[in-house]
Amino acid sequence: MAMTVQSADHDDSDLNTTINTTPLVDVMLVLLIIFLITIPVALKVVPVKLPDARNIPTVTKPQNIVIAVDENDNVYWNTELVSNNNELIERMEAALKDANAKGVPLPEVHIRGDRNARFESIGRVVYDAQRAGIPKIGFITEPHEPAQ
């Protein structure tokens, strides 16, 4: 085996100044092979059909309770004005007892809050529903129209 030792009078024109890309190509080929082997393994999962992302309009059933809060913080049971929170709680408890007596599913409370209503008023209705034992509360909103 021979070895070249540079001498003091050596000029730079004999030096190889190009980049050796062979190690880079070797590493990239190895990484490509690793990815080709691991991708089919990663894709073997439980096949599940995911649901479409769509807004489904709310269907108001007769047993559901619709409570509206207007911008003046007035609370309405369906279309009837409720005078205070105790009356609201009593009505919700009566609706629960009636559903249990008839053997029908428990009613849901759908809250329609005016966009200018205070959050405190709507929060009070949610709290009253909790106190009455309502298991499911929902908020009714207008569908969002995409900007054109």
C-alpha positions as CSV (number, residue, x, y, z in Angstrom):
1,M,0.0,0.0,0.0
2,A,1.4,3.4,-0.9
3,M,0.9,6.7,0.8
4,T,1.4,10.1,-0.6
5,V,3.0,12.7,1.6
6,Q,2.8,16.3,0.6
7,S,6.0,18.1,0.2
8,A,6.6,21.8,1.0
9,D,6.7,22.8,-2.6
10,H,3.3,21.2,-3.3
11,D,0.8,23.5,-5.3
12,D,-3.0,23.5,-4.8
13,S,-3.8,22.7,-8.4
14,D,-3.5,19.0,-7.6
15,L,-6.0,19.0,-4.8
16,N,-9.4,17.5,-5.3
17,T,-11.8,20.3,-4.3
18,T,-15.1,18.5,-5.3
19,I,-17.5,17.2,-2.7
20,N,-17.8,13.5,-2.4
21,T,-21.5,12.7,-2.6
22,T,-21.3,9.0,-2.4
23,P,-21.8,8.8,1.4
24,L,-24.8,11.1,1.1
25,V,-26.4,9.0,-1.6
26,D,-25.7,5.8,0.5
27,V,-27.4,7.3,3.6
28,M,-30.4,8.6,1.5
29,L,-30.9,5.1,0.0
30,V,-30.8,3.5,3.4
31,L,-33.4,6.0,4.7
32,L,-35.6,5.4,1.7
33,I,-35.5,1.6,2.2
34,I,-36.3,2.1,5.9
35,F,-39.3,4.3,5.1
36,L,-40.6,1.9,2.4
37,I,-40.5,-1.0,4.9
38,T,-42.1,0.9,7.8
39,I,-45.0,2.6,6.0
40,P,-47.0,-0.5,5.4
41,V,-46.6,-1.5,9.0
42,A,-47.8,1.9,10.2
43,L,-50.9,1.7,8.0
44,K,-52.1,-1.6,9.4
45,V,-54.6,-0.2,11.9
46,V,-58.2,-1.0,12.7
47,P,-60.3,-0.1,9.7
48,V,-62.9,2.5,10.8
49,K,-65.2,4.5,8.7
50,L,-65.2,8.0,10.1
51,P,-68.3,10.2,9.9
52,D,-68.7,13.1,7.6
53,A,-68.2,16.5,9.1
54,R,-71.6,18.1,8.7
55,N,-73.8,20.2,10.9
56,I,-77.0,18.3,11.5
57,P,-80.0,20.6,12.2
58,T,-81.5,20.2,15.6
59,V,-84.8,18.4,15.7
60,T,-87.0,19.7,18.5
61,K,-88.9,16.9,20.0
62,P,-92.1,17.6,21.9
63,Q,-90.6,16.5,25.2
64,N,-87.6,18.9,24.8
65,I,-87.7,22.2,26.7
66,V,-86.8,25.3,24.8
67,I,-85.7,28.2,27.0
68,A,-85.1,31.6,25.4
69,V,-83.2,34.5,27.0
70,D,-83.7,37.8,25.3
71,E,-81.4,40.9,25.4
72,N,-83.3,42.3,28.4
73,D,-82.5,39.1,30.4
74,N,-86.1,37.9,30.3
75,V,-86.4,34.1,30.4
76,Y,-89.1,32.3,28.4
77,W,-90.3,28.7,28.8
78,N,-91.1,27.9,25.2
79,T,-93.0,31.2,24.5
80,E,-94.2,31.8,28.0
81,L,-92.4,34.4,30.3
82,V,-91.0,32.9,33.5
83,S,-91.1,35.3,36.4
84,N,-88.1,34.0,38.5
85,N,-85.5,31.3,38.8
86,N,-87.5,29.3,41.3
87,E,-90.4,29.0,38.9
88,L,-88.0,27.8,36.2
89,I,-86.5,25.2,38.5
90,E,-90.0,24.0,39.5
91,R,-91.1,23.7,35.9
92,M,-87.9,21.7,35.0
93,E,-88.4,19.3,37.9
94,A,-92.1,18.8,37.0
95,A,-91.0,18.0,33.4
96,L,-88.5,15.4,34.7
97,K,-91.1,13.8,37.0
98,D,-93.6,13.7,34.2
99,A,-91.1,12.0,31.9
100,N,-90.2,9.5,34.5
101,A,-93.9,8.7,35.2
102,K,-94.6,8.2,31.5
103,G,-91.5,6.2,30.9
104,V,-90.3,8.4,28.1
105,P,-86.7,9.6,27.7
106,L,-85.7,12.5,29.9
107,P,-86.2,15.9,28.3
108,E,-83.3,18.0,27.0
109,V,-83.0,21.7,27.6
110,H,-82.3,23.8,24.5
111,I,-81.2,27.3,25.3
112,R,-81.7,30.0,22.8
113,G,-79.7,33.1,23.9
114,D,-79.9,36.4,22.2
115,R,-76.4,37.5,21.0
116,N,-76.8,40.7,23.1
117,A,-77.9,38.9,26.3
118,R,-75.5,38.9,29.2
119,F,-73.6,35.7,29.8
120,E,-74.7,35.8,33.4
121,S,-78.3,35.4,32.4
122,I,-77.6,32.4,30.3
123,G,-75.3,30.9,32.9
124,R,-78.1,31.3,35.5
125,V,-80.4,29.2,33.2
126,V,-77.7,26.5,32.9
127,Y,-77.2,26.5,36.7
128,D,-80.9,26.2,37.2
129,A,-81.1,23.2,34.9
130,Q,-78.3,21.6,36.8
131,R,-80.1,22.2,40.1
132,A,-83.3,20.7,38.6
133,G,-81.4,17.6,37.5
134,I,-81.6,18.0,33.8
135,P,-79.1,15.6,32.2
136,K,-78.6,17.2,28.8
137,I,-78.3,20.9,27.9
138,G,-77.7,22.3,24.4
139,F,-77.4,25.7,22.9
140,I,-79.2,26.6,19.7
141,T,-77.3,28.9,17.4
142,E,-77.6,30.2,13.9
143,P,-75.6,28.3,11.3
144,H,-72.4,30.0,10.3
145,E,-72.4,31.4,6.8
146,P,-69.1,31.1,5.0
147,A,-67.6,34.4,3.7
148,Q,-67.7,34.7,-0.1
